[in-house]
Structure formats: structure tokens, C-alpha cells
Amino acid sequence: ALDIDANRFAPREVYGDNTLQERADSLQAHGQRDPIHVIPNPSKPGRYIIGDGWTRVQAVRMRDILNLQLKAIIHLDKTEEEIAWMGYAQNEEREAHTDYDRACFYQKWREAGWTWEKISSQTGIPVGSLYPYGNYSKLDVDLLHYAKRHPEKVSVNVVNQLARLVAAKPNAEAAIALCKSFIDNDESFRWLKERVDAATKEASTDRKSNPVKFQRRYEHGHFKQRSDGKIEIVGVIPP
């Protein structure tokens, strides 16, 4: 287990302590039934890269069980990318990913140069259903924190609503406050959407009643001054 490295294109991001503890308890009580899948690490002789089974690897390491040994199928004919997709497919069949996991996984491929169309071809998911996952990468860091901490509650549909609100408001504060209430009070998706609809309508009305008197656009943002004296500054800092 100590000879296995993470995959750069790992399909899961969230590994809760409870999940690892439960997996460790199961392995200790019943042993390992299904082998993990790895490939030899091409840059580190004697080591391997995980494809499927990273939860089991971490559980064994965490509790120091099974003599730190795991049954594994070693794939000599697959690349790191290919075995990552194999792990993704097996996870979806065994225990579906959260929307947050999917968004992070797809983003890794986007950063590697893949188009949404290519990801669609690989996953079999229509392109239109994949586009919304791109909103995760646009979230304010505090909103992304909520999405990661509460992946079952903050689904891709919720993220889309929050992205609408962020786009309508000059900053993310309103979306952060709404998301916090949505989680803390366990509100429904309908409750969230109604408030986003109202807030975006209000923002649209405010913009119409306060037209821009002066504006200047820059490569990574813009400056606007409205008739009521409000100033709007938007900027993007490159990674």
C-alpha cells in the first residue's frame, strides 16, 4: 500500500474521515474481496499509480491493517489517463460520484486541453448536461468551500443557481449568505431558486433604473459608474 501513488486525474476529491473509517473496519473484518487496479509508475521504478481503489489504499494506510498489503491487478497496457477513466467508470457503477467530484474530474481534463465535446464522447453524457459543471470553477472560494463540505446538498443544480446570483450581483456576498442559509436551515431547492429569481430580477431592475453614465473595459474586467453614483468594478486575476 505504501508503494502506490495518487493519480493526477483522480475521479474523487472528497474522502471523509467516516468513509475511510468504515472502509477500514470492513477490510479488517472481512478482508479484501476485490483487487485494486494500478499501473507501474513510469517515472518511479518499483512504484505504482492507482486507477481504482484509492479509498481502500488510504484506509489500509490510515489504520495500518492487512500488513499494508493489497491485492492488485497491474495493467501494463494502460496509461495514467486511461486507468483514471477506468476508475471513474467503476466508481459510477459502484458508488456514484458527487457532483463536486464530477466537476473537479472534468475540470482536470479541461485543463489538459479536452473540450466538453470530447468529455461527452468519453462519458456518454450529453454536452448540454456537462456545461453546468463548468460553473464550479467560477465559484468564489467561500462558495466552493460549501460545495466541497456539503457535496450532497450543494449539487450542480444548486451551483448553477448560485452562479446566476453571482453574475447578477457585483460581488459574491449575497450568494454566500444565501448558500449558508440554504445549508444551515436545510432549505429546499425550490426555496433557493425562488430567492435567486427574486434577487436577479431586483438586480436587473436596478440596472435598468440606474443606467451607466461612464464605463471603461479592460482586458480582465471593467469599471462602470451608474447614474445613482454606484460604482461597479469587476476584475479577473489570472491563475
LOROZA-241794 format. One record per residue (C-alpha): x, y, z. Coordinates in Angstrom, 3 decimals. Layout:
REM residues N
<<X; Y; Z>>,
...
This chain:
REM residues 239
<<0.000; 0.000; 0.000>>,
<<2.924; 2.350; 0.618>>,
<<4.180; 1.815; -2.942>>,
<<1.084; 3.316; -4.573>>,
<<0.875; 6.911; -5.769>>,
<<-2.211; 9.031; -6.436>>,
<<-3.450; 9.564; -9.990>>,
<<-3.233; 13.099; -11.426>>,
<<-6.691; 12.550; -12.879>>,
<<-8.258; 11.012; -9.764>>,
<<-12.058; 10.868; -10.156>>,
<<-12.762; 11.530; -6.458>>,
<<-11.800; 14.584; -4.435>>,
<<-13.769; 14.173; -1.218>>,
<<-12.694; 11.415; 1.175>>,
<<-14.437; 11.920; 4.505>>,
<<-12.961; 10.502; 7.686>>,
<<-16.116; 8.465; 8.258>>,
<<-15.844; 6.937; 4.789>>,
<<-12.253; 5.863; 5.388>>,
<<-13.044; 4.534; 8.867>>,
<<-15.958; 2.479; 7.555>>,
<<-13.859; 1.072; 4.721>>,
<<-11.037; 0.231; 7.142>>,
<<-13.483; -1.523; 9.504>>,
<<-14.862; -3.560; 6.601>>,
<<-11.401; -4.549; 5.358>>,
<<-10.293; -5.532; 8.840>>,
<<-13.422; -7.580; 9.490>>,
<<-13.892; -9.245; 6.107>>,
<<-10.602; -8.826; 4.276>>,
<<-10.231; -7.516; 0.741>>,
<<-12.648; -9.033; -1.751>>,
<<-11.993; -7.028; -4.918>>,
<<-8.492; -6.181; -6.146>>,
<<-7.450; -2.615; -6.777>>,
<<-6.241; -1.570; -10.244>>,
<<-2.851; 0.056; -10.794>>,
<<-0.226; 0.701; -13.443>>,
<<3.557; 0.840; -12.995>>,
<<4.696; 4.404; -12.347>>,
<<6.767; 5.212; -15.453>>,
<<8.846; 7.845; -13.646>>,
<<9.388; 5.925; -10.387>>,
<<10.534; 2.314; -10.866>>,
<<9.087; -0.014; -8.269>>,
<<6.093; 2.201; -7.590>>,
<<2.567; 2.186; -8.982>>,
<<-0.186; 4.679; -9.879>>,
<<-3.724; 3.975; -8.730>>,
<<-6.583; 3.629; -11.156>>,
<<-9.352; 2.186; -8.999>>,
<<-9.296; 1.542; -5.252>>,
<<-7.748; 4.685; -3.751>>,
<<-10.222; 4.632; -0.845>>,
<<-9.013; 1.156; 0.106>>,
<<-5.378; 2.217; -0.165>>,
<<-5.933; 5.186; 2.153>>,
<<-7.966; 3.108; 4.621>>,
<<-5.211; 0.476; 4.866>>,
<<-2.548; 3.143; 5.352>>,
<<-4.592; 5.053; 7.922>>,
<<-5.167; 2.032; 10.166>>,
<<-2.018; 0.085; 9.275>>,
<<-4.013; -3.077; 8.587>>,
<<-3.680; -6.124; 6.289>>,
<<0.099; -5.893; 6.784>>,
<<-0.103; -2.918; 4.402>>,
<<-0.661; -5.386; 1.563>>,
<<-3.361; -5.140; -1.095>>,
<<-4.396; -7.495; -3.859>>,
<<-3.935; -5.655; -7.128>>,
<<-4.320; -6.111; -10.852>>,
<<-1.348; -4.454; -12.563>>,
<<-2.231; -3.119; -16.001>>,
<<0.808; -2.973; -18.254>>,
<<-1.100; -1.774; -21.305>>,
<<-2.768; 1.348; -19.876>>,
<<-1.654; 4.940; -19.372>>,
<<-2.357; 7.054; -16.305>>,
<<-5.158; 8.767; -18.214>>,
<<-6.737; 5.511; -19.387>>,
<<-6.730; 3.920; -15.952>>,
<<-8.201; 7.092; -14.438>>,
<<-11.167; 6.783; -16.789>>,
<<-11.487; 3.127; -15.835>>,
<<-11.614; 4.133; -12.170>>,
<<-14.223; 6.783; -12.950>>,
<<-16.442; 4.254; -14.721>>,
<<-16.147; 1.703; -11.919>>,
<<-16.925; 4.320; -9.275>>,
<<-20.039; 5.419; -11.144>>,
<<-21.263; 1.821; -11.229>>,
<<-20.317; 1.009; -7.639>>,
<<-20.965; 4.262; -5.750>>,
<<-21.737; 7.271; -7.904>>,
<<-19.578; 10.355; -7.532>>,
<<-20.921; 13.553; -6.039>>,
<<-21.442; 16.460; -8.416>>,
<<-18.444; 18.147; -6.785>>,
<<-16.257; 15.118; -7.606>>,
<<-17.507; 15.107; -11.186>>,
<<-16.885; 18.832; -11.589>>,
<<-13.298; 18.516; -10.319>>,
<<-12.677; 15.471; -12.514>>,
<<-13.993; 17.144; -15.653>>,
<<-12.022; 20.295; -14.851>>,
<<-8.781; 18.289; -14.791>>,
<<-9.451; 17.158; -18.334>>,
<<-10.408; 20.660; -19.395>>,
<<-7.068; 21.893; -18.059>>,
<<-5.404; 19.093; -20.014>>,
<<-6.896; 20.513; -23.204>>,
<<-10.036; 18.418; -23.581>>,
<<-13.189; 20.018; -24.974>>,
<<-16.601; 19.414; -23.457>>,
<<-17.435; 17.507; -26.636>>,
<<-14.528; 15.114; -26.071>>,
<<-15.521; 14.588; -22.426>>,
<<-19.074; 13.945; -23.616>>,
<<-17.827; 11.310; -26.038>>,
<<-15.826; 9.627; -23.248>>,
<<-18.584; 9.651; -20.640>>,
<<-21.665; 9.275; -22.816>>,
<<-23.191; 12.308; -21.090>>,
<<-24.783; 14.916; -23.425>>,
<<-22.715; 18.084; -23.798>>,
<<-25.583; 20.216; -22.546>>,
<<-25.606; 18.272; -19.283>>,
<<-21.842; 18.735; -18.872>>,
<<-21.667; 22.508; -19.377>>,
<<-23.173; 23.320; -15.942>>,
<<-20.245; 21.583; -14.212>>,
<<-18.031; 24.353; -15.535>>,
<<-19.685; 26.748; -13.067>>,
<<-17.781; 25.154; -10.179>>,
<<-14.518; 26.594; -11.467>>,
<<-16.087; 30.075; -11.463>>,
<<-17.220; 29.990; -7.836>>,
<<-15.916; 32.297; -5.136>>,
<<-13.586; 30.410; -2.783>>,
<<-16.142; 30.518; 0.061>>,
<<-18.877; 29.081; -2.147>>,
<<-16.501; 26.381; -3.349>>,
<<-15.803; 25.554; 0.305>>,
<<-19.536; 24.946; 0.882>>,
<<-19.736; 22.830; -2.264>>,
<<-16.857; 20.668; -1.069>>,
<<-18.020; 20.364; 2.546>>,
<<-21.655; 19.626; 1.627>>,
<<-21.487; 17.938; -1.806>>,
<<-24.819; 16.145; -1.425>>,
<<-26.631; 19.375; -0.547>>,
<<-24.795; 21.738; -2.888>>,
<<-25.430; 19.857; -6.132>>,
<<-24.668; 21.038; -9.643>>,
<<-28.202; 22.473; -9.892>>,
<<-27.624; 24.491; -6.723>>,
<<-24.271; 25.707; -8.052>>,
<<-25.982; 26.863; -11.254>>,
<<-28.412; 28.965; -9.212>>,
<<-25.602; 30.456; -7.132>>,
<<-23.692; 31.241; -10.336>>,
<<-26.749; 33.132; -11.624>>,
<<-26.812; 35.220; -8.473>>,
<<-23.081; 35.936; -8.617>>,
<<-23.448; 37.042; -12.234>>,
<<-26.294; 39.392; -11.292>>,
<<-24.597; 40.968; -8.278>>,
<<-21.310; 42.916; -8.256>>,
<<-19.821; 40.532; -5.655>>,
<<-20.386; 37.089; -4.154>>,
<<-21.565; 38.190; -0.697>>,
<<-25.271; 37.718; -1.457>>,
<<-24.669; 34.240; -2.883>>,
<<-22.513; 33.238; 0.102>>,
<<-25.153; 34.375; 2.605>>,
<<-27.913; 32.592; 0.679>>,
<<-25.879; 29.380; 0.413>>,
<<-25.192; 29.425; 4.159>>,
<<-28.895; 29.749; 4.967>>,
<<-29.730; 27.047; 2.433>>,
<<-27.374; 24.617; 4.198>>,
<<-27.827; 25.633; 7.842>>,
<<-31.633; 25.551; 7.647>>,
<<-31.768; 22.581; 5.249>>,
<<-33.942; 24.523; 2.832>>,
<<-35.317; 23.063; -0.391>>,
<<-34.016; 23.691; -3.891>>,
<<-37.298; 25.452; -4.666>>,
<<-36.668; 27.849; -1.755>>,
<<-33.224; 28.632; -3.137>>,
<<-34.395; 29.143; -6.715>>,
<<-37.213; 31.470; -5.666>>,
<<-34.752; 33.702; -3.814>>,
<<-32.280; 33.687; -6.672>>,
<<-35.080; 34.558; -9.111>>,
<<-36.166; 37.461; -6.905>>,
<<-32.608; 38.726; -6.387>>,
<<-31.695; 38.573; -10.074>>,
<<-34.942; 40.319; -11.029>>,
<<-34.195; 43.045; -8.485>>,
<<-30.650; 43.415; -9.796>>,
<<-31.940; 43.642; -13.375>>,
<<-34.483; 46.304; -12.405>>,
<<-31.793; 48.229; -10.526>>,
<<-29.537; 48.233; -13.580>>,
<<-32.354; 49.462; -15.828>>,
<<-33.321; 52.276; -13.457>>,
<<-29.700; 53.292; -12.969>>,
<<-28.146; 53.349; -16.442>>,
<<-24.395; 53.514; -16.886>>,
<<-23.063; 57.071; -17.241>>,
<<-19.454; 56.068; -17.784>>,
<<-17.659; 52.797; -18.351>>,
<<-14.285; 51.516; -19.373>>,
<<-13.413; 47.954; -20.306>>,
<<-10.059; 46.328; -19.669>>,
<<-8.521; 43.045; -20.741>>,
<<-9.537; 41.333; -17.489>>,
<<-12.520; 43.355; -16.292>>,
<<-14.441; 46.619; -16.392>>,
<<-15.275; 49.820; -14.494>>,
<<-18.825; 51.255; -14.522>>,
<<-20.349; 54.326; -12.913>>,
<<-24.153; 54.480; -12.786>>,
<<-26.474; 57.460; -12.657>>,
<<-27.177; 56.977; -8.938>>,
<<-23.469; 57.216; -8.102>>,
<<-22.912; 53.475; -7.640>>,
<<-19.601; 52.219; -8.949>>,
<<-19.090; 48.689; -10.200>>,
<<-15.602; 47.257; -10.596>>,
<<-15.100; 43.719; -11.914>>,
<<-11.722; 42.119; -12.418>>,
<<-10.270; 38.678; -13.030>>,
<<-6.872; 37.732; -11.657>>,
<<-5.227; 35.098; -13.882>>,
<<-4.229; 31.846; -12.074>>,
